[in-house]
Amino acid sequence: MAQIIQEDSKKVININQNTVKDASKIQNSKRSMYQSTTSDPVDKIKQIKWKQAWELQNGNADKTQFSCHICCDKKIVVKKEGNKFTADDCKCLEQKKLKERKQKEQKKYENSIKAAEIREEFEGKTFDDFQWLKGKKEAKYAAMDYVDNFDFYQSKGIGLTFVGKCGRGKTLLSHIVSQELLKKDHTVVNVVAKEFYDDIKATYDDPDKKTSDLITSAKEVDLLVIDNLNAQRFGFDEIDKLFIIINHRIENKKPTIINSTCSLDSLEKKLAPDHVSRLIGKNGDPIQISGIDMRKKHGEAITKLRQQNIGKLKNKTI
């Protein structure tokens, strides 16, 4: 019996000794982990820098000298927790990224405006600049619908055809459509029919210019706008060259906007019947833009302003 008790006592002693050893190991492990953390040279350098930033941000320094009064241009906001410092990104860092992103988007838009051949006089114009005037309302509605539902129209290769006398707003409206679609990351090219044909012709004798590059760009762009497609100004060769591009776009479901001062009858007399038929079949009936001559109205406003200024000068000299 005494022997059994003695053996049990030895077991208890061994268990207690093992427990003490395990506790000692855990304590030593924790101490080792703490020492390894605080002795990390990278962490020490970081803590020194954060401490300096914290002292600057919470001290009496003149904050007006910094662009960001919160982080003092350190890009981080430092907090003190006991003897340690922690840091989070300052809001100004995200604002800077947002600003840079906007600048990048603006640059991209400016480049797309240049690539799209947007004329300077129409740059930045929106539907607000196209007034709801008599003879122009239906065309404006059609253009607004075209922008809103371009994904559908593009998938079908459907374009627009605007017809009307000079100065009625065809070019302005098509440039507005172009810029609205550029904002949606679509590719657009605006060309004046006669000038575009001359550009193509100029490549024939210039080894530095490739005709194929010019034509390919016009064929493959998301939206091609051809301004001043006026039958009376073109020979048969010019019309054929342009309609090679137009037909390619029709066959490949690439939408095209056509502007012309000619009526449908005039176009049918000058162009091949299948050309006109293809345009109507893909773009629908031409949309008439009538009403006042916007160029004359603008000229009248300039004249009125000039007369007012002259009147003021005369009053000063009397």
C-alpha positions in Angstrom: 0.0 0.0 0.0 2.8 2.4 0.9 4.5 1.5 -2.3 1.5 2.5 -4.4 1.2 5.9 -2.6 4.9 6.5 -3.2 4.5 5.8 -6.9 1.5 8.1 -7.2 3.4 10.9 -5.5 6.2 10.6 -8.0 3.6 10.8 -10.8 2.1 14.0 -9.3 5.6 15.5 -8.9 6.4 14.8 -12.5 3.1 16.3 -13.7 3.8 19.4 -11.7 7.3 19.7 -13.0 6.1 19.3 -16.6 3.4 22.0 -16.1 6.0 24.4 -14.8 8.3 23.7 -17.7 5.4 24.2 -20.2 4.4 27.5 -18.5 8.1 28.6 -18.6 8.2 27.7 -22.3 5.1 29.8 -23.0 6.4 32.8 -21.1 9.8 32.5 -22.8 8.1 32.3 -26.2 6.0 35.4 -25.5 9.2 37.3 -24.3 11.0 36.1 -27.4 8.1 37.3 -29.7 8.0 40.7 -28.0 11.8 41.1 -28.2 11.8 40.1 -31.9 9.1 42.7 -32.6 10.6 45.6 -30.8 14.1 44.7 -31.9 13.1 44.7 -35.6 15.2 47.5 -37.1 12.6 48.2 -39.8 9.9 48.6 -37.2 12.2 50.9 -35.1 12.8 53.2 -38.1 9.1 53.2 -38.8 8.2 54.1 -35.2 10.8 56.9 -35.3 9.3 58.4 -38.4 5.7 58.0 -37.2 6.7 59.7 -33.9 8.1 62.6 -35.8 5.0 62.9 -37.9 2.7 62.6 -34.8 4.7 65.4 -33.1 4.3 67.6 -36.2 0.6 66.9 -36.6 -0.1 67.4 -32.9 2.3 70.2 -32.1 2.2 73.9 -32.5 3.6 74.1 -36.1 1.9 76.6 -38.5 -0.4 74.3 -40.5 -1.0 76.9 -43.2 2.4 76.1 -44.7 1.1 72.7 -45.7 -1.4 71.9 -48.5 -3.1 69.4 -46.2 -3.6 70.7 -42.6 -4.5 67.2 -41.3 -1.4 65.2 -42.2 1.0 68.1 -42.8 1.7 66.7 -46.2 2.9 63.4 -44.7 0.1 61.4 -46.5 -0.5 59.5 -43.2 -2.3 60.4 -40.0 -0.5 59.1 -36.9 -2.1 58.0 -33.7 -0.3 57.3 -30.4 -1.3 54.2 -28.4 0.7 53.9 -25.2 4.3 53.9 -26.3 3.6 52.8 -29.8 2.5 54.7 -32.9 0.1 53.6 -35.7 -0.7 55.3 -39.0 -3.5 55.4 -41.5 -3.6 56.9 -45.0 -4.8 60.5 -45.0 -7.9 61.4 -47.0 -5.8 63.8 -49.0 -4.0 60.8 -50.6 -7.3 59.5 -52.0 -8.2 63.0 -53.1 -4.9 63.3 -54.9 -5.5 60.0 -56.7 -9.0 61.1 -57.6 -7.6 64.4 -59.0 -4.9 62.6 -61.0 -7.6 60.2 -62.3 -9.8 63.1 -63.4 -6.8 64.8 -65.1 -6.0 61.6 -66.9 -9.6 61.2 -68.0 -9.6 64.9 -69.1 -6.4 64.3 -71.1 -7.9 61.2 -72.7 -11.1 63.2 -73.6 -9.0 66.0 -75.1 -7.0 63.5 -77.2 -10.2 61.8 -78.3 -11.6 65.3 -79.3 -8.5 65.8 -81.4 -8.7 62.4 -82.9 -12.4 62.8 -83.7 -11.6 66.0 -85.6 -14.0 68.1 -83.5 -14.0 71.6 -84.8 -12.8 74.2 -82.3 -16.0 76.3 -82.7 -18.1 73.3 -81.6 -15.8 71.9 -78.9 -17.6 71.5 -75.5 -21.1 72.1 -77.0 -24.0 70.1 -75.5 -27.7 69.7 -76.3 -28.3 72.8 -74.1 -26.6 74.8 -76.9 -29.0 73.6 -79.5 -32.1 75.6 -78.9 -35.7 74.3 -79.1 -36.5 76.4 -82.1 -39.2 75.9 -84.7 -38.1 73.5 -87.4 -35.3 72.0 -85.3 -37.2 70.2 -82.4 -37.7 66.9 -84.2 -34.0 66.8 -85.2 -32.9 67.5 -81.6 -35.2 64.8 -80.2 -33.8 62.3 -82.8 -30.2 63.2 -81.8 -30.9 62.9 -78.1 -32.6 59.5 -78.6 -29.6 58.4 -80.7 -27.2 59.2 -77.9 -29.3 57.6 -75.2 -29.8 54.4 -77.2 -26.6 54.3 -79.1 -25.7 50.8 -77.9 -28.8 49.4 -79.6 -28.4 51.6 -82.8 -24.7 50.6 -83.0 -25.5 46.9 -82.8 -27.8 47.3 -85.8 -25.5 49.7 -87.7 -28.2 52.4 -87.7 -27.1 56.0 -88.3 -28.8 59.4 -88.9 -29.2 61.5 -92.0 -29.8 65.3 -91.5 -30.8 67.4 -94.4 -31.5 71.1 -94.6 -30.3 74.5 -95.9 -27.0 76.0 -94.8 -26.9 77.4 -91.2 -29.8 75.3 -89.9 -27.7 73.4 -87.3 -26.8 70.1 -88.9 -23.1 70.3 -88.2 -23.6 71.6 -84.6 -26.0 68.8 -83.8 -23.8 66.1 -85.2 -20.8 67.5 -83.3 -22.9 67.4 -80.1 -23.8 63.8 -80.8 -20.1 63.0 -81.4 -18.9 64.6 -78.2 -21.6 62.9 -76.1 -20.5 59.5 -77.5 -16.9 60.3 -76.9 -17.8 60.8 -73.2 -19.0 57.2 -73.3 -15.7 56.0 -74.6 -16.9 55.4 -78.2 -14.6 56.2 -81.1 -15.8 58.9 -83.5 -14.4 60.6 -86.6 -15.9 63.7 -88.1 -15.0 64.5 -91.7 -16.1 67.1 -94.2 -16.9 65.1 -97.4 -15.0 67.3 -99.9 -12.0 67.7 -97.6 -11.9 64.0 -96.8 -11.9 63.1 -100.4 -9.0 65.6 -101.0 -7.1 64.0 -98.1 -7.5 60.6 -99.7 -6.4 61.9 -103.1 -3.4 63.6 -101.5 -2.1 60.3 -100.3 -1.8 59.0 -103.9 1.4 61.0 -104.6 2.8 61.2 -101.0 4.9 58.1 -100.0 4.8 59.2 -96.4 1.0 58.9 -96.3 -0.9 55.7 -96.6 -4.3 55.8 -98.3 -5.2 52.5 -96.6 -4.7 53.9 -93.1 -7.0 56.9 -93.8 -9.7 54.7 -95.3 -9.4 52.0 -92.6 -9.8 54.6 -89.9 -13.0 55.8 -91.5 -14.3 52.2 -92.1 -13.7 50.9 -88.6 -14.5 53.8 -86.2 -17.6 53.3 -84.0 -19.3 56.3 -85.6 -18.3 58.2 -88.7 -19.9 61.6 -89.3 -19.7 62.9 -92.9 -20.6 66.6 -93.2 -21.6 68.5 -96.3 -22.3 65.5 -98.5 -23.7 67.7 -101.2 -24.2 66.0 -104.5 -23.8 69.1 -106.7 -20.2 69.6 -105.4 -18.9 66.1 -106.3 -17.9 64.3 -109.4 -18.7 60.6 -109.9 -15.2 59.5 -108.9 -15.5 61.4 -105.6 -19.0 60.0 -104.9 -17.8 56.4 -105.6 -14.8 56.7 -103.3 -16.9 58.0 -100.4 -19.6 55.3 -101.0 -17.0 52.6 -100.9 -16.5 53.6 -97.2 -20.2 54.1 -96.6 -21.1 50.8 -98.1 -18.4 49.0 -96.1 -19.8 50.5 -92.9 -23.4 49.5 -93.9 -22.4 45.9 -94.6 -20.5 45.6 -91.4 -23.1 47.3 -89.2 -21.0 50.4 -88.6 -23.3 53.5 -88.1 -22.8 56.7 -90.1 -24.3 60.2 -89.7 -24.7 62.0 -93.0 -25.3 65.8 -93.2 -26.4 67.3 -96.5 -27.9 70.5 -97.8 -29.5 68.5 -100.6 -33.0 67.2 -100.5 -33.7 63.5 -101.0 -34.8 64.2 -104.6 -31.5 66.0 -105.3 -29.5 63.1 -103.9 -31.4 60.6 -105.9 -30.8 62.5 -109.1 -27.0 62.8 -108.5 -26.2 59.6 -106.7 -26.7 56.0 -107.8 -30.2 54.8 -106.8 -28.7 51.9 -104.8 -26.6 54.4 -102.8 -29.6 56.4 -101.7 -31.6 53.2 -101.1 -28.9 51.8 -98.8 -28.7 55.1 -96.8 -32.5 55.2 -96.3 -32.6 51.5 -95.5 -30.0 51.8 -92.8 -30.6 55.4 -91.5 -34.3 55.7 -92.1 -35.8 58.7 -93.8 -33.7 61.9 -93.8 -34.5 64.2 -90.8 -35.3 67.7 -92.0 -33.7 70.6 -90.1 -35.3 73.9 -91.0 -36.3 77.2 -89.3 -34.0 80.2 -88.9 -30.5 80.4 -90.2 -28.5 80.1 -87.0 -25.4 81.6 -88.7 -27.3 84.7 -89.7 -28.8 84.9 -86.2 -25.3 84.7 -84.7 -24.1 87.4 -87.1 -27.0 89.6 -86.2 -26.1 89.3 -82.5 -22.5 90.2 -83.2 -23.7 93.3 -85.2 -26.0 94.3 -82.4 -23.1 94.0 -79.8 -20.8 96.0 -82.0 -23.4 98.8 -82.4 -23.9 98.9 -78.7 -20.1 99.2 -78.1 -19.8 101.9 -80.7 -22.7 103.8 -79.1 -20.9 103.7 -75.8 -17.7 105.1 -77.4 -19.6 107.9 -79.0 -21.2 108.9 -75.7 -17.8 109.1 -74.1 -16.4 111.4 -76.8 -19.4 113.9 -76.7 
